[in-house]
Each structure stands twice: as structure tokens, then as C-alpha cells.
Amino acid sequence: MRRLLIKLWKEQDGMIISSEVILVGTILVLGSIAGLSSLQYAVAGELTDAANAVHSRGTDHHNGNTYKLSNSRPRPEIAGRRGR
């Protein structure tokens, strides 16, 4: 493997091809970074939406800046009357 790398390093015939490979590789890496960055923002947004949905589902009422969870259990209705 080492001999092959030394041979490729000393060979001048593939100079144009190797520079093209480096250029294409650089473009792919930069594109990957941009794509992963936008993916990170999308995933963070979806997780925020899911957290807000779970939070709003678990809250009973709003008191100023604090939310309190409901500790009462639902009661069945009897003869059209609502449980209190």
C-alpha cells in the first residue's frame, strides 16, 4: 500500500485528474456541511413543536408565567350531570 501511494505521489500523468478530485471533494464537503446545518435546524424545529404539543397537552391552566399540571382525575358523567 505504501509503495502504491509513493508511486502515485511521484507520477505526474494524473496531476490534472487528482486536482479535479480534490476540487470535487471540497465541493462535496462544503455542500454536506450546508445540508447538515439545515437538517439540524429542521430537526430542532420539529422537536420544539413536539415538546410544545406535549406541554400544552399536560397543562390544565395558566397562572401568570407558571404552568401547573392538573392533578385531578376525570370523573364519569352520571345522568347528564358533569363531575365536579
N, CA, C and O atoms as CSV, one atom per row, in Angstrom:
chain,resi,resn,atom,element,x,y,z
A,1,MET,N,N,0.828,-1.185,0.000
A,1,MET,CA,C,0.000,0.000,0.000
A,1,MET,C,C,0.876,1.253,0.000
A,1,MET,O,O,0.596,2.236,-0.686
A,2,ARG,N,N,1.955,1.178,0.802
A,2,ARG,CA,C,2.844,2.340,0.877
A,2,ARG,C,C,3.546,2.578,-0.459
A,2,ARG,O,O,3.705,3.719,-0.893
A,3,ARG,N,N,3.967,1.479,-1.110
A,3,ARG,CA,C,4.614,1.608,-2.416
A,3,ARG,C,C,3.666,2.222,-3.451
A,3,ARG,O,O,4.073,3.038,-4.278
A,4,LEU,N,N,2.416,1.821,-3.389
A,4,LEU,CA,C,1.425,2.359,-4.316
A,4,LEU,C,C,1.237,3.857,-4.099
A,4,LEU,O,O,1.168,4.618,-5.064
A,5,LEU,N,N,1.154,4.287,-2.835
A,5,LEU,CA,C,1.000,5.710,-2.552
A,5,LEU,C,C,2.224,6.515,-2.996
A,5,LEU,O,O,2.084,7.623,-3.512
A,6,ILE,N,N,3.418,5.960,-2.796
A,6,ILE,CA,C,4.638,6.651,-3.239
A,6,ILE,C,C,4.658,6.755,-4.762
A,6,ILE,O,O,5.019,7.792,-5.318
A,7,LYS,N,N,4.268,5.672,-5.429
A,7,LYS,CA,C,4.231,5.673,-6.888
A,7,LYS,C,C,3.227,6.713,-7.408
A,7,LYS,O,O,3.512,7.436,-8.363
A,8,LEU,N,N,2.064,6.778,-6.777
A,8,LEU,CA,C,1.055,7.754,-7.182
A,8,LEU,C,C,1.525,9.178,-6.894
A,8,LEU,O,O,1.216,10.097,-7.652
A,9,TRP,N,N,2.261,9.364,-5.818
A,9,TRP,CA,C,2.757,10.705,-5.462
A,9,TRP,C,C,3.788,11.199,-6.476
A,9,TRP,O,O,3.801,12.379,-6.827
A,10,LYS,N,N,4.646,10.304,-6.942
A,10,LYS,CA,C,5.714,10.685,-7.872
A,10,LYS,C,C,5.220,10.788,-9.317
A,10,LYS,O,O,5.819,11.493,-10.129
A,11,GLU,N,N,4.166,10.110,-9.627
A,11,GLU,CA,C,3.665,10.103,-11.004
A,11,GLU,C,C,3.047,11.457,-11.350
A,11,GLU,O,O,2.280,12.011,-10.562
A,12,GLN,N,N,3.376,11.983,-12.515
A,12,GLN,CA,C,2.893,13.294,-12.939
A,12,GLN,C,C,1.746,13.198,-13.945
A,12,GLN,O,O,1.115,14.215,-14.233
A,13,ASP,N,N,1.459,12.046,-14.475
A,13,ASP,CA,C,0.442,11.903,-15.510
A,13,ASP,C,C,-0.959,12.200,-14.986
A,13,ASP,O,O,-1.796,12.714,-15.727
A,14,GLY,N,N,-1.220,11.893,-13.750
A,14,GLY,CA,C,-2.562,12.075,-13.209
A,14,GLY,C,C,-2.739,13.360,-12.436
A,14,GLY,O,O,-3.656,13.469,-11.622
A,15,MET,N,N,-1.887,14.331,-12.671
A,15,MET,CA,C,-1.942,15.585,-11.908
A,15,MET,C,C,-3.268,16.315,-12.125
A,15,MET,O,O,-3.850,16.816,-11.164
A,16,ILE,N,N,-3.747,16.385,-13.339
A,16,ILE,CA,C,-4.999,17.078,-13.634
A,16,ILE,C,C,-6.167,16.340,-12.984
A,16,ILE,O,O,-7.053,16.959,-12.396
A,17,ILE,N,N,-6.159,15.036,-13.095
A,17,ILE,CA,C,-7.257,14.238,-12.531
A,17,ILE,C,C,-7.292,14.368,-11.008
A,17,ILE,O,O,-8.368,14.510,-10.427
A,18,SER,N,N,-6.138,14.321,-10.361
A,18,SER,CA,C,-6.131,14.409,-8.903
A,18,SER,C,C,-6.571,15.790,-8.427
A,18,SER,O,O,-7.231,15.905,-7.395
A,19,SER,N,N,-6.215,16.833,-9.163
A,19,SER,CA,C,-6.680,18.168,-8.762
A,19,SER,C,C,-8.189,18.294,-8.950
A,19,SER,O,O,-8.849,18.987,-8.177
A,20,GLU,N,N,-8.738,17.638,-9.960
A,20,GLU,CA,C,-10.192,17.632,-10.150
A,20,GLU,C,C,-10.872,16.882,-9.010
A,20,GLU,O,O,-11.924,17.292,-8.520
A,21,VAL,N,N,-10.262,15.788,-8.602
A,21,VAL,CA,C,-10.827,15.007,-7.495
A,21,VAL,C,C,-10.828,15.832,-6.215
A,21,VAL,O,O,-11.796,15.798,-5.455
A,22,ILE,N,N,-9.757,16.567,-5.975
A,22,ILE,CA,C,-9.682,17.420,-4.783
A,22,ILE,C,C,-10.743,18.512,-4.846
A,22,ILE,O,O,-11.395,18.808,-3.845
A,23,LEU,N,N,-10.916,19.111,-6.029
A,23,LEU,CA,C,-11.925,20.161,-6.186
A,23,LEU,C,C,-13.335,19.617,-5.962
A,23,LEU,O,O,-14.134,20.231,-5.255
A,24,VAL,N,N,-13.636,18.480,-6.558
A,24,VAL,CA,C,-14.968,17.873,-6.380
A,24,VAL,C,C,-15.175,17.461,-4.923
A,24,VAL,O,O,-16.261,17.651,-4.376
A,25,GLY,N,N,-14.151,16.904,-4.297
A,25,GLY,CA,C,-14.256,16.525,-2.884
A,25,GLY,C,C,-14.514,17.718,-1.984
A,25,GLY,O,O,-15.306,17.636,-1.045
A,26,THR,N,N,-13.844,18.831,-2.273
A,26,THR,CA,C,-14.050,20.047,-1.480
A,26,THR,C,C,-15.479,20.555,-1.627
A,26,THR,O,O,-16.107,20.952,-0.645
A,27,ILE,N,N,-15.986,20.544,-2.842
A,27,ILE,CA,C,-17.367,20.987,-3.078
A,27,ILE,C,C,-18.354,20.072,-2.355
A,27,ILE,O,O,-19.333,20.543,-1.776
A,28,LEU,N,N,-18.095,18.768,-2.389
A,28,LEU,CA,C,-18.984,17.828,-1.684
A,28,LEU,C,C,-18.968,18.049,-0.173
A,28,LEU,O,O,-20.014,17.995,0.473
A,29,VAL,N,N,-17.797,18.297,0.386
A,29,VAL,CA,C,-17.702,18.531,1.826
A,29,VAL,C,C,-18.438,19.804,2.220
A,29,VAL,O,O,-19.175,19.813,3.206
A,30,LEU,N,N,-18.247,20.878,1.460
A,30,LEU,CA,C,-18.939,22.139,1.761
A,30,LEU,C,C,-20.453,21.992,1.608
A,30,LEU,O,O,-21.217,22.532,2.408
A,31,GLY,N,N,-20.880,21.263,0.583
A,31,GLY,CA,C,-22.310,21.009,0.409
A,31,GLY,C,C,-22.885,20.170,1.541
A,31,GLY,O,O,-24.009,20.399,1.985
A,32,SER,N,N,-22.112,19.203,2.001
A,32,SER,CA,C,-22.563,18.365,3.122
A,32,SER,C,C,-22.726,19.186,4.393
A,32,SER,O,O,-23.682,18.995,5.143
A,33,ILE,N,N,-21.795,20.096,4.633
A,33,ILE,CA,C,-21.878,20.940,5.825
A,33,ILE,C,C,-23.129,21.805,5.770
A,33,ILE,O,O,-23.834,21.944,6.769
A,34,ALA,N,N,-23.406,22.389,4.606
A,34,ALA,CA,C,-24.607,23.219,4.470
A,34,ALA,C,C,-25.870,22.386,4.633
A,34,ALA,O,O,-26.824,22.827,5.275
A,35,GLY,N,N,-25.886,21.194,4.060
A,35,GLY,CA,C,-27.051,20.320,4.183
A,35,GLY,C,C,-27.287,19.857,5.608
A,35,GLY,O,O,-28.427,19.825,6.071
A,36,LEU,N,N,-26.228,19.502,6.299
A,36,LEU,CA,C,-26.368,19.058,7.687
A,36,LEU,C,C,-26.799,20.199,8.594
A,36,LEU,O,O,-27.522,19.978,9.565
A,37,SER,N,N,-26.366,21.406,8.292
A,37,SER,CA,C,-26.778,22.564,9.073
A,37,SER,C,C,-28.285,22.803,8.934
A,37,SER,O,O,-28.973,23.045,9.925
A,38,SER,N,N,-28.787,22.734,7.714
A,38,SER,CA,C,-30.228,22.929,7.525
A,38,SER,C,C,-31.014,21.772,8.133
A,38,SER,O,O,-32.115,21.976,8.644
A,39,LEU,N,N,-30.463,20.562,8.082
A,39,LEU,CA,C,-31.114,19.420,8.720
A,39,LEU,C,C,-31.197,19.615,10.231
A,39,LEU,O,O,-32.205,19.272,10.848
A,40,GLN,N,N,-30.139,20.166,10.829
A,40,GLN,CA,C,-30.124,20.415,12.271
A,40,GLN,C,C,-31.222,21.392,12.664
A,40,GLN,O,O,-31.912,21.185,13.663
A,41,TYR,N,N,-31.389,22.464,11.875
A,41,TYR,CA,C,-32.437,23.435,12.170
A,41,TYR,C,C,-33.826,22.824,12.017
A,41,TYR,O,O,-34.724,23.113,12.808
A,42,ALA,N,N,-34.004,21.983,11.005
A,42,ALA,CA,C,-35.303,21.347,10.794
A,42,ALA,C,C,-35.644,20.385,11.927
A,42,ALA,O,O,-36.778,20.367,12.406
A,43,VAL,N,N,-34.670,19.585,12.358
A,43,VAL,CA,C,-34.909,18.633,13.444
A,43,VAL,C,C,-35.181,19.372,14.752
A,43,VAL,O,O,-36.067,18.984,15.514
A,44,ALA,N,N,-34.423,20.432,15.011
A,44,ALA,CA,C,-34.640,21.211,16.234
A,44,ALA,C,C,-36.032,21.842,16.230
A,44,ALA,O,O,-36.693,21.884,17.267
A,45,GLY,N,N,-36.476,22.327,15.085
A,45,GLY,CA,C,-37.819,22.905,14.986
A,45,GLY,C,C,-38.904,21.876,15.229
A,45,GLY,O,O,-39.881,22.154,15.926
A,46,GLU,N,N,-38.743,20.683,14.659
A,46,GLU,CA,C,-39.737,19.626,14.863
A,46,GLU,C,C,-39.772,19.173,16.320
A,46,GLU,O,O,-40.849,18.936,16.868
A,47,LEU,N,N,-38.614,19.052,16.947
A,47,LEU,CA,C,-38.583,18.650,18.356
A,47,LEU,C,C,-39.193,19.724,19.251
A,47,LEU,O,O,-39.836,19.406,20.251
A,48,THR,N,N,-38.995,20.995,18.899
A,48,THR,CA,C,-39.618,22.081,19.653
A,48,THR,C,C,-41.126,22.023,19.520
A,48,THR,O,O,-41.842,22.198,20.506
A,49,ASP,N,N,-41.625,21.777,18.301
A,49,ASP,CA,C,-43.061,21.643,18.089
A,49,ASP,C,C,-43.632,20.472,18.896
A,49,ASP,O,O,-44.696,20.591,19.504
A,50,ALA,N,N,-42.924,19.354,18.895
A,50,ALA,CA,C,-43.392,18.186,19.649
A,50,ALA,C,C,-43.398,18.470,21.150
A,50,ALA,O,O,-44.330,18.078,21.852
A,51,ALA,N,N,-42.365,19.149,21.643
A,51,ALA,CA,C,-42.302,19.484,23.070
A,51,ALA,C,C,-43.425,20.439,23.447
A,51,ALA,O,O,-44.028,20.294,24.511
A,52,ASN,N,N,-43.714,21.417,22.588
A,52,ASN,CA,C,-44.816,22.340,22.864
A,52,ASN,C,C,-46.152,21.618,22.861
A,52,ASN,O,O,-47.026,21.937,23.667
A,53,ALA,N,N,-46.327,20.645,21.963
A,53,ALA,CA,C,-47.573,19.885,21.921
A,53,ALA,C,C,-47.750,19.053,23.186
A,53,ALA,O,O,-48.845,18.997,23.746
A,54,VAL,N,N,-46.677,18.407,23.639
A,54,VAL,CA,C,-46.755,17.609,24.869
A,54,VAL,C,C,-47.000,18.519,26.062
A,54,VAL,O,O,-47.769,18.178,26.961
A,55,HIS,N,N,-46.352,19.665,26.072
A,55,HIS,CA,C,-46.510,20.599,27.186
A,55,HIS,C,C,-47.936,21.143,27.244
A,55,HIS,O,O,-48.521,21.225,28.324
A,56,SER,N,N,-48.498,21.513,26.103
A,56,SER,CA,C,-49.854,22.066,26.103
A,56,SER,C,C,-50.874,20.985,26.429
A,56,SER,O,O,-51.933,21.288,26.979
A,57,ARG,N,N,-50.580,19.742,26.105
A,57,ARG,CA,C,-51.493,18.636,26.424
A,57,ARG,C,C,-51.512,18.365,27.927
A,57,ARG,O,O,-52.538,17.959,28.473
A,58,GLY,N,N,-50.374,18.591,28.600
A,58,GLY,CA,C,-50.277,18.257,30.013
A,58,GLY,C,C,-50.614,19.409,30.942
A,58,GLY,O,O,-50.591,19.226,32.159
A,59,THR,N,N,-50.922,20.579,30.426
A,59,THR,CA,C,-51.224,21.713,31.301
A,59,THR,C,C,-52.724,21.859,31.476
A,59,THR,O,O,-53.502,21.564,30.569
A,60,ASP,N,N,-53.115,22.314,32.643
A,60,ASP,CA,C,-54.527,22.485,32.959
A,60,ASP,C,C,-54.926,23.946,32.836
A,60,ASP,O,O,-55.935,24.257,32.203
A,61,HIS,N,N,-54.172,24.825,33.415
A,61,HIS,CA,C,-54.494,26.251,33.359
A,61,HIS,C,C,-53.218,27.066,33.435
A,61,HIS,O,O,-52.148,26.565,33.780
A,62,HIS,N,N,-53.368,28.344,33.099
A,62,HIS,CA,C,-52.204,29.232,33.031
A,62,HIS,C,C,-52.312,30.244,34.164
A,62,HIS,O,O,-53.327,30.927,34.306
A,63,ASN,N,N,-51.263,30.334,34.963
A,63,ASN,CA,C,-51.211,31.264,36.085
A,63,ASN,C,C,-50.005,32.174,35.910
A,63,ASN,O,O,-48.903,31.802,36.310
A,64,GLY,N,N,-50.178,33.345,35.329
A,64,GLY,CA,C,-49.044,34.241,35.126
A,64,GLY,C,C,-48.017,33.612,34.223
A,64,GLY,O,O,-48.334,33.259,33.087
A,65,ASN,N,N,-46.796,33.460,34.691
A,65,ASN,CA,C,-45.742,32.842,33.895
A,65,ASN,C,C,-45.509,31.384,34.239
A,65,ASN,O,O,-44.639,30.751,33.642
A,66,THR,N,N,-46.255,30.835,35.177
A,66,THR,CA,C,-46.041,29.452,35.575
A,66,THR,C,C,-47.216,28.600,35.125
A,66,THR,O,O,-48.364,29.044,35.139
A,67,TYR,N,N,-46.917,27.392,34.734
A,67,TYR,CA,C,-47.953,26.439,34.345
A,67,TYR,C,C,-48.048,25.388,35.437
A,67,TYR,O,O,-47.037,24.957,35.991
A,68,LYS,N,N,-49.264,24.984,35.739
A,68,LYS,CA,C,-49.458,23.941,36.737
A,68,LYS,C,C,-50.120,22.755,36.070
A,68,LYS,O,O,-51.047,22.911,35.275
A,69,LEU,N,N,-49.643,21.581,36.395
A,69,LEU,CA,C,-50.243,20.372,35.858
A,69,LEU,C,C,-51.487,20.025,36.642
A,69,LEU,O,O,-51.567,20.273,37.845
A,70,SER,N,N,-52.449,19.455,35.962
A,70,SER,CA,C,-53.693,19.050,36.605
A,70,SER,C,C,-53.438,17.796,37.438
A,70,SER,O,O,-52.771,16.868,36.980
A,71,ASN,N,N,-53.961,17.767,38.643
A,71,ASN,CA,C,-53.797,16.576,39.467
A,71,ASN,C,C,-55.132,15.858,39.696
A,71,ASN,O,O,-55.190,14.877,40.438
A,72,SER,N,N,-56.191,16.338,39.068
A,72,SER,CA,C,-57.486,15.682,39.233
A,72,SER,C,C,-57.690,14.657,38.132
A,72,SER,O,O,-57.216,14.820,37.008
A,73,ARG,N,N,-58.412,13.589,38.482
A,73,ARG,CA,C,-58.725,12.560,37.507
A,73,ARG,C,C,-60.080,12.866,36.884
A,73,ARG,O,O,-60.952,13.429,37.545
A,74,PRO,N,N,-60.265,12.503,35.629
A,74,PRO,CA,C,-61.587,12.737,35.030
A,74,PRO,C,C,-62.644,11.876,35.709
A,74,PRO,O,O,-62.395,10.714,36.030
A,75,ARG,N,N,-63.809,12.443,35.924
A,75,ARG,CA,C,-64.912,11.718,36.556
A,75,ARG,C,C,-65.989,11.432,35.520
A,75,ARG,O,O,-66.245,12.272,34.656
A,76,PRO,N,N,-66.615,10.289,35.584
A,76,PRO,CA,C,-67.648,9.971,34.598
A,76,PRO,C,C,-68.912,10.811,34.834
A,76,PRO,O,O,-69.241,11.170,35.964
A,77,GLU,N,N,-69.601,11.107,33.740
A,77,GLU,CA,C,-70.857,11.835,33.853
A,77,GLU,C,C,-71.957,10.860,34.273
A,77,GLU,O,O,-72.015,9.732,33.783
A,78,ILE,N,N,-72.834,11.305,35.186
A,78,ILE,CA,C,-73.942,10.486,35.661
A,78,ILE,C,C,-75.235,11.209,35.357
A,78,ILE,O,O,-75.480,12.312,35.846
A,79,ALA,N,N,-76.051,10.580,34.551
A,79,ALA,CA,C,-77.371,11.108,34.205
A,79,ALA,C,C,-77.284,12.540,33.683
A,79,ALA,O,O,-78.063,13.400,34.094
A,80,GLY,N,N,-76.356,12.794,32.797
A,80,GLY,CA,C,-76.255,14.112,32.174
A,80,GLY,C,C,-75.586,15.165,33.022
A,80,GLY,O,O,-75.386,16.283,32.548
A,81,ARG,N,N,-75.222,14.851,34.282
A,81,ARG,CA,C,-74.527,15.813,35.121
A,81,ARG,C,C,-73.028,15.663,34.955
A,81,ARG,O,O,-72.516,14.555,34.801
A,82,ARG,N,N,-72.339,16.773,34.986
A,82,ARG,CA,C,-70.896,16.724,34.882
A,82,ARG,C,C,-70.292,16.504,36.275
A,82,ARG,O,O,-70.798,17.013,37.275
A,83,GLY,N,N,-69.203,15.738,36.313
A,83,GLY,CA,C,-68.485,15.556,37.574
A,83,GLY,C,C,-67.768,16.827,37.959
A,83,GLY,O,O,-67.300,17.569,37.095
A,84,ARG,N,N,-67.678,17.088,39.264
A,84,ARG,CA,C,-67.020,18.325,39.722
A,84,ARG,C,C,-65.713,18.062,40.364
A,84,ARG,O,O,-65.041,18.997,40.799
